[in-house]
């Protein structure tokens, strides 16, 4: 556990400098999600290619930290359409925000991510209500 925190601290220090922000300015939840998961994607790609990743363990703590920091920068009222899906995905670490984003996404038309969004909706429902029975209708 201490090693994970050390790795996260090293990553944060190497990514931020005097003129760089740890959380960059992003204009949409999809860009924020891509940024938050970039290291995990790089890690998974190295594993899939049979190469040794830069980091020995999956950078889940850093992904969680980035997503948590970026989630609060998008008010639910200012997001619409497919970006609601990406907001729900970005805010998985904050079920109280992910649930309304996923619900609002389903209120729209033309849902390109419907199967994945149903799972996104089910997870915060369980975390919020602490009851699996409320999820069966969603799934």
Phi and psi in degrees as a GROMACS rama.xvg file:
@    title "Ramachandran Plot"
@    xaxis  label "Phi"
@    yaxis  label "Psi"
@TYPE xy
-63.7262  -34.5904  UNK-2
-63.3663  -40.3344  UNK-3
-60.9229  -43.665  UNK-4
-65.2357  -37.0795  UNK-5
-63.0859  -44.7765  UNK-6
-62.4131  -43.2053  UNK-7
-62.9157  -43.4219  UNK-8
-62.9067  -42.4328  UNK-9
-63.5234  -43.6893  UNK-10
-61.9859  -42.9536  UNK-11
-65.7997  -40.1732  UNK-12
-68.9167  -35.003  UNK-13
-76.757  -23.2546  UNK-14
-89.2326  -21.7626  UNK-15
-109.689  137.17  UNK-16
-128.661  -169.997  UNK-17
-63.7388  -27.2457  UNK-18
-112.241  6.206  UNK-19
-114.671  141.093  UNK-20
-92.6367  147.117  UNK-21
-70.1422  -37.765  UNK-22
-109.94  109.118  UNK-23
-72.4354  165.738  UNK-24
-77.9001  118.054  UNK-25
-122.732  147.692  UNK-26
-98.9973  -9.45176  UNK-27
-146.693  156.886  UNK-28
-60.9603  -31.1181  UNK-29
-67.5035  -38.8343  UNK-30
-66.8272  -39.4799  UNK-31
-64.7741  -41.4096  UNK-32
-64.3327  -41.9674  UNK-33
-61.8896  -41.981  UNK-34
-65.8094  -46.4281  UNK-35
-60.6656  -35.1883  UNK-36
-99.7  5.77367  UNK-37
-59.3253  -44.959  UNK-38
-66.6749  -36.2504  UNK-39
-67.4142  -39.6549  UNK-40
-63.0413  -42.4106  UNK-41
-63.5505  -42.1558  UNK-42
-63.6541  -46.52  UNK-43
-63.7291  -39.0131  UNK-44
-64.1931  -40.8137  UNK-45
-64.7388  -43.1257  UNK-46
-62.5368  -45.5222  UNK-47
-63.4199  -35.0818  UNK-48
-81.2186  -2.597  UNK-49
78.2018  17.881  UNK-50
-101.16  162.822  UNK-51
-84.626  123.085  UNK-52
-67.5972  159.209  UNK-53
-60.5972  -33.21  UNK-54
-111.316  134.792  UNK-55
-67.3163  -36.6025  UNK-56
-111.544  155.997  UNK-57
-59.5292  135.164  UNK-58
-80.8647  49.5568  UNK-59
-64.0877  -36.5724  UNK-60
-64.5611  -40.3699  UNK-61
-68.5693  -40.1519  UNK-62
-61.2457  -45.0037  UNK-63
-61.5208  -44.8828  UNK-64
-62.3729  -46.6684  UNK-65
-62.3431  -46.6779  UNK-66
-61.6519  -42.4339  UNK-67
-62.9928  -41.6815  UNK-68
-68.0596  -39.8489  UNK-69
-80.1808  -26.5581  UNK-70
-57.7378  -42.7609  UNK-71
-71.8564  -11.1878  UNK-72
-83.6064  -1.76401  UNK-73
-122.206  102.708  UNK-74
-65.5234  139.58  UNK-75
-57.6871  -34.2182  UNK-76
-69.3768  -22.188  UNK-77
-93.708  1.97081  UNK-78
-114.156  139.19  UNK-79
-144.75  165.904  UNK-80
64.9936  -142.365  UNK-81
-64.7973  -25.1105  UNK-82
-63.1985  -23.1134  UNK-83
-63.5405  -36.9273  UNK-84
-61.5255  -46.9322  UNK-85
-67.7712  -32.2734  UNK-86
-66.0205  -43.7981  UNK-87
-62.2009  -40.0298  UNK-88
-67.744  -41.6849  UNK-89
-64.2297  -38.1138  UNK-90
-93.8298  21.013  UNK-91
-55.1268  -29.2031  UNK-92
-75.5826  -12.4261  UNK-93
-124.51  81.989  UNK-94
-55.0612  -30.9089  UNK-95
-64.5477  -24.4312  UNK-96
-99.1857  -33.2991  UNK-97
-66.5665  -38.9787  UNK-98
-61.5145  -51.8732  UNK-99
-65.0221  -31.6418  UNK-100
-66.2371  -43.5445  UNK-101
-66.7525  -40.1557  UNK-102
-63.4343  -41.671  UNK-103
-66.8153  -34.8028  UNK-104
-61.3457  -42.1884  UNK-105
-70.7786  -18.3042  UNK-106
-75.1849  -16.5442  UNK-107
-83.6396  -179.059  UNK-108
-107.517  156.593  UNK-109
60.3615  76.2933  UNK-110
-95.4797  94.9008  UNK-111
-70.1389  -20.2638  UNK-112
-114.584  32.6948  UNK-113
-57.0685  -49.3854  UNK-114
-60.6018  -45.1747  UNK-115
-66.0751  -36.9076  UNK-116
-67.3114  -32.8441  UNK-117
-62.9649  -40.6661  UNK-118
-67.0551  -38.4368  UNK-119
-62.3875  -36.0398  UNK-120
-73.5302  -37.5144  UNK-121
-66.6072  -41.2094  UNK-122
-62.1363  -50.8207  UNK-123
-67.242  -27.2845  UNK-124
-61.8478  -44.9247  UNK-125
-65.183  -43.1943  UNK-126
-66.2635  -34.4124  UNK-127
-78.59  -47.4275  UNK-128
-88.9959  -17.823  UNK-129
56.312  38.0215  UNK-130
-147.139  124.227  UNK-131
-71.9912  -25.6181  UNK-132
-62.4763  -31.836  UNK-133
-70.4003  -14.8466  UNK-134
-90.3123  -22.5865  UNK-135
-58.8472  -36.2648  UNK-136
-66.2692  -33.0372  UNK-137
-70.8176  -44.0818  UNK-138
